[in-house]
Structure formats: structure tokens, C-alpha cells
Amino acid sequence: MTFPDSPADLLRELIRIPSVNPDSAPDQGATGEAACAVHVGELLGLLGAEVTFEEVLPGRPNVIGRFPGGGEKPGLLFAPHLDTVSVAGMTIDPYGGGIAEGRIHGRGASDTKGTMAAMLWALHERRDEIASLEARIAFVGLMGEEAGQPGSKHFARHHGSEFSFAVVGEPTSLEVVHAHKGCLWHRLSTRGISCHGSTPERGENAIRKLLPVLEALLAHLEECLPEYANPVLGNPTVSLGTIQGGSSPNIVPAACEAFLDIRETPALHAAGGSGGLIRRFLEERGWSDLVTVESRGDSKPLLTDPATDGVQRLLSIGSRLTTAPWYCDAGRLAEGGIAAVAVGPGSIAQAHTKDEYLAVADLEAGCDFYGRFLDTYRP
């Protein structure tokens, strides 16, 4: 195996390896990240890194490359994710890596094999200098970011003390995302007793049980969530995403459920989170036995101090601070003690789209950006 001849060739190689997250594409035959992890491991080996694989879920590893040099102090971590979302509904060959009009197309081109290619290329260009840099350099390809983030959870739990700063690969137009909200989904459900629609008095309507609770709960949350505002991220938010119940117009429904999407600020998370708010409200109103609450997902908010050394280095090469409405592995790494930000080439607007792409010019700008960031660690 030889290292690709150009950043575009490198990205096209990565796109051609399917790595759809099976948790975000159920019943679609998704193969997971293993093949991509192996390929990235081989590339890291060519660059002189010591490569290890850590299986987080069966057949789904993180791949870690540690470069020589840098002493024993906590180091610098490059951390893109290996997995992509589903390819269902795409209008291009998701694994073709075709180039048209200066754009490289395929699933993951933007999110986030483009950032991975740019990071690897910057390391490739400076492979003979890495050992002399004033930081111990490492790279991790994280599995599972698109559903539950088990890869970054595992890495932070086992390696958080090894690193002082992490650059997470996400398409941010090369701006430094130092803050984002966390996200929790809460499933609220009620049970009833079904019967014929002509005799509703013989049953219990699960939909009618849940509706007044939802109305009161949403009003309560919209009133109290601003108490947990953050000067950078603004207010936490709540959205009623789905409501489902019943099976036929002439049957009294025996079940109903609704999902709330709540985006949490650090203050809300530190106060016990939105799940605590919901459960306390139901207890106070005497609805705890009526409504069952199940919380799903636990992505963490991110709020990295702009004064952090790594952030200042990124700003010194021409980037600027920003925030994001989405969340990523940076929150998980920060939770594990690694100051983290997300920054990478391309636009988040192209992530998950039917014709996902990354402009070659943006990829090359990302290579240059990460390279100049590494240069800030020269003696």
C-alpha cells in the first residue's frame, strides 16, 4: 500500500469504503466502520504512527495512531469520525467518489471523511517533522458518532488524561466551534383501554390522557427553560417532534406516545438536565403514575474556553470563533477532560444530503489549515 498522490485521491479512497452507521440505518444492511478503520490504520502506519484498534462494539472499532516525539506531556489529538449516515435516497453513487465541477461526491465527503482526509494529508506533509513538534501528536478515527457517540465515550473514558486539546473533524467552513448545546429526546407515553368507537365510555382513551399533560408541560418548559440561558448559546429549547396513538378511527386508542426534543445548555445539564425538570413537573401535578417518561440519547453540551491554548493557536492562523446548532464528539471528549473544538473544511449544509460533496478547493484549504495549525507547535 502507498499513500495517495493527492488530497482528492485520499478522500476518494475513503468515500469508496462503505462505513454507514448500522444504528442510524436499521434494516439497510449497513456494514459499520471496520473496513474504514483498517484502511485508516494502514495510512497512519505509512506515516510512522503506532496504530492500535479498540473494539467499542462488536466489529466496530476506534482506530488510534500515536506519533513519536512530543515528550510525556498531554498531547494534541485529531479526531474525525469514521461512520456516515444512511445512503438511502441518494441521487448519486454514494461510494463512487466521482469528481464533477470541482466537487468530490459521495457519502461522507462533507461529513466527515473530508475533514479526515485533510487531517491525514497535513500529517503526511509533515511526517518528517512530527517528532520534533512541541506536542505529542495522535489521531483517532472514532466510530459511532452518528448514533449515540459510543466511540468518543469510550475514547474519553480510557484516554482522557493523555490529551490536553482535541480538534474534532466536522465541516465548519474552517471556523472554530467552541460551543454547542446537548440533546435529549424524551418519550412520554400513556396507556388506555381499547373498545369499540361506538361505546367509548367502556374504554380509556390514551390520547386524551396525554394531550392535557403535553399542553401543560410544554407551557411549563417554555417558561422555565430561559432560567438556564447561556450568554454564548442562548436559551435551551423544546420541540414537540412526534405524537402517535390509536390504530383506527372506530377504536378507542389503548396507547399514545409523544417525543420531545430538548437542546440543553451547560447550566441545564449541570442542574440535572431536562429529564429532571419533566419528572418533577409530573410529580407536582400528580401525573407521575399517568405518564411514563423514557429519556433517549445523552449528547453533552460543549463550552470550551476561548482562552484555551489550542483555541488561541487556531485563531492565530486566521480562524474565528463560532457556535453550532448541532452537536458532535467534541462534547464527549470535553466531558472526559480533553478541551475540544470542532473545525474542518466544507459546509454542514452539505452533510447528509442526497448528493453530498466537498469542493476540491475546500479540501485543499483544509489541508493547508491543519498544516499551519501543526506549524504553531514547531520549536
TATA-V755285 format. One record per pair of residues at least 6 apart in sequence whose C-alpha atoms are under 7 Angstrom apart, sorted by sequence separation. I is the first residue (numbers start at 1). J is the second residue. D is the distance in whole Angstrom. If there is no record, write none. Layout:
i = (I	I)
j = (J	J)
d = (D	D)
//
This chain:
i = (4	45	55	56	98	99	144	145	229	247	268	282	306	334	350	44	54	55	87	97	98	144	195	228	229	246	333	350	22	53	54	97	143	195	228	245	246	21	22	53	54	97	142	194	226	246	20	22	41	53	96	142	193	194	225	226	245	246	330	20	21	52	53	95	193	225	245	330	19	20	52	94	95	192	193	244	245	330	346	19	20	51	52	93	94	192	244	19	51	192	243	244	50	51	191	243	49	50	190	242	243	346	19	49	50	242	345	17	49	241	345	17	48	190	240	241	87	190	240	241	275	44	239	240	345	41	238	239	344	84	238	239	37	84	238	34	37	237	238	34	37	237	33	34	84	236	32	236	302	236	302	301	81	300	80	300	80	230	266	304	80	229	265	304	228	264	304	207	228	3	228	37	36	207	205	206	205	206	207	33	203	205	206	207	33	206	32	200	116	180	197	115	196	197	115	196	197	317	115	195	196	317	112	194	195	112	194	76	82	111	112	194	314	75	76	77	78	79	80	81	82	83	111	193	194	313	24	25	70	75	76	77	78	79	80	81	82	83	85	110	192	193	21	24	69	70	74	75	76	77	78	79	80	81	83	84	192	19	20	21	68	69	70	79	83	191	192	313	19	20	21	70	81	191	19	20	70	71	190	191	20	70	190	69	189	190	189	188	189	67	187	188	66	67	187	188	66	187	65	66	186	187	65	185	186	64	65	185	186	64	185	18	47	63	64	184	185	17	62	63	184	16	62	63	183	184	15	16	47	62	183	16	62	182	183	15	61	181	182	60	181	182	181	12	77	75	76	79	74	75	76	77	78	79	80	62	74	75	76	77	78	79	80	74	75	76	77	78	79	15	15	15	15	56	15	56	14	190	190	11	189	190	11	188	189	37	188	189	188	11	187	188	10	186	187	186	187	186	7	33	185	186	7	184	185	184	185	184	7	184	183	184	183	182	183	182	182	181	180	181	24	180	21	24	179	180	23	178	179	21	178	179	178	176	178	180	175	176	177	178	179	180	181	165	174	175	176	177	178	179	180	182	175	176	177	180	181	175	177	180	148	168	168	178	177	178	176	177	176	177	176	175	174	174	172	173	174	166	170	171	172	173	165	166	167	168	169	170	171	172	173	164	165	166	167	168	169	170	171	172	173	163	164	165	166	167	168	169	171	172	156	160	161	167	171	172	152	156	160	171	160	153	157	149	152	156	152	145	115	115	110	110	111	110	135	134	114	133	134	118	122	133	134	110	121	133	109	110	109	110	118	119	122	106	107	109	114	118	122	105	106	105	106	119	105	104	105	103	104	103	104	103	104	102	103	102	91	92	90	91	89	90	85	8	7)
j = (10	51	61	62	104	105	150	151	235	253	274	288	312	340	356	51	61	62	94	104	105	151	202	235	236	253	340	357	30	61	62	105	151	203	236	253	254	30	31	62	63	106	151	203	235	255	30	32	51	63	106	152	203	204	235	236	255	256	340	31	32	63	64	106	204	236	256	341	31	32	64	106	107	204	205	256	257	342	358	32	33	64	65	106	107	205	257	33	65	206	257	258	65	66	206	258	65	66	206	258	259	362	36	66	67	259	362	35	67	259	363	36	67	209	259	260	107	210	260	261	295	65	260	261	366	63	260	261	366	107	261	262	61	108	262	59	62	262	263	60	63	263	60	61	111	263	60	264	330	265	331	331	112	331	112	332	115	265	301	339	116	265	301	340	265	301	341	245	267	43	268	82	82	253	252	253	253	254	255	82	252	254	255	256	83	256	83	252	169	233	250	169	250	251	170	251	252	372	171	251	252	373	169	251	252	170	252	135	141	170	171	253	373	135	136	137	138	139	140	141	142	143	171	253	254	373	85	86	131	136	137	138	139	140	141	142	143	144	146	171	253	254	83	86	131	132	136	137	138	139	140	141	142	143	145	146	254	82	83	84	131	132	133	142	146	254	255	376	83	84	85	134	145	255	84	85	135	136	255	256	86	136	256	136	256	257	257	257	258	137	257	258	137	138	258	259	138	259	138	139	259	260	139	259	260	139	140	260	261	140	261	95	124	140	141	261	262	95	140	141	262	95	141	142	262	263	95	96	127	142	263	97	143	263	264	97	143	263	264	143	264	265	265	97	163	162	163	166	162	163	164	165	166	167	168	151	163	164	165	166	167	168	169	164	165	166	167	168	169	106	107	108	109	151	113	154	113	290	291	113	291	292	114	291	292	141	292	293	293	117	293	294	117	293	294	294	295	295	117	143	295	296	118	295	296	296	297	297	121	298	298	299	299	299	300	300	301	301	301	302	146	302	144	147	302	303	147	302	303	146	303	304	304	319	321	323	319	320	321	322	323	324	325	310	319	320	321	322	323	324	325	327	321	322	323	326	327	322	324	327	297	329	330	341	341	342	341	342	342	343	343	343	343	344	343	344	345	338	342	343	344	345	338	339	340	341	342	343	344	345	346	338	339	340	341	342	343	344	345	346	347	338	339	340	341	342	343	344	346	347	332	336	337	343	347	348	329	333	337	348	338	332	336	329	332	336	333	329	344	345	346	350	351	351	377	377	358	377	378	363	367	378	379	356	367	379	356	357	357	358	366	367	370	355	356	358	363	367	371	355	356	356	357	370	357	357	358	357	358	358	359	359	360	359	360	360	354	355	354	355	354	355	352	360	364)
d = (5	6	4	7	6	6	6	7	4	7	7	5	7	6	5	7	5	6	6	6	5	5	7	7	6	4	7	6	5	6	5	5	5	5	7	6	7	6	7	6	7	5	5	5	5	6	5	6	6	5	6	6	5	7	7	7	6	7	5	6	5	6	6	6	5	6	4	6	6	5	5	4	6	5	7	6	6	6	6	5	7	6	7	7	5	5	5	5	4	4	6	6	5	7	5	4	5	5	6	5	7	6	6	5	6	5	6	7	4	6	6	6	7	7	6	6	7	6	5	6	7	6	6	6	5	6	7	5	6	7	6	6	7	6	4	6	7	6	7	5	6	5	6	6	7	5	6	5	7	6	5	6	6	5	7	6	7	7	6	6	6	7	6	7	7	7	7	6	5	7	5	7	7	7	6	6	5	5	7	6	7	6	5	5	6	5	7	6	7	7	4	5	6	5	6	5	5	7	7	6	6	7	7	6	5	6	5	6	6	6	7	5	6	5	6	6	6	6	7	5	6	6	6	7	5	7	6	5	6	4	5	5	5	5	6	4	5	6	6	6	7	5	5	7	4	7	7	6	6	6	6	6	6	6	7	7	4	7	6	6	5	6	6	7	7	6	6	7	5	5	6	5	6	5	6	5	5	6	6	7	6	4	5	6	6	7	4	5	7	6	7	5	6	6	6	6	4	5	6	7	5	7	5	6	5	6	6	6	7	4	5	7	6	6	7	6	6	7	7	5	5	4	6	7	6	7	5	6	6	5	5	6	6	5	6	6	6	6	5	7	5	7	5	5	7	6	6	7	5	4	6	6	6	6	5	6	4	6	5	5	5	5	4	5	7	6	6	6	6	6	6	6	7	6	7	7	7	6	5	7	6	6	6	6	5	7	6	7	5	5	6	7	6	7	5	6	6	4	7	6	6	6	7	7	5	6	6	5	6	6	6	7	5	5	7	4	4	4	6	6	7	5	6	6	5	7	6	7	4	7	6	6	5	7	7	6	5	6	6	7	5	5	7	6	7	5	5	5	6	7	6	6	6	6	5	7	6	6	6	6	6	7	6	5	6	7	6	5	6	6	5	6	5	5	5	6	5	7	6	7	5	5	6	6	6	6	6	6	5	6	5	5	5	5	5	4	6	5	5	6	5	6	6	6	7	6	6	5	5	6	7	5	7	7	5	6	6	5	6	5	6	6	6	7	6	5	6	6	5	6	6	6	5	6	7	5	7	5	6	6	5	5	6	7	6	6	6	6	5	5	5	6	6	7	6	5	6	4	5	7	6	6	6	6	4	5	7	6	5	6	6	4	7	6	6	6	6	6	4	6	6	6	7	7	7)
//
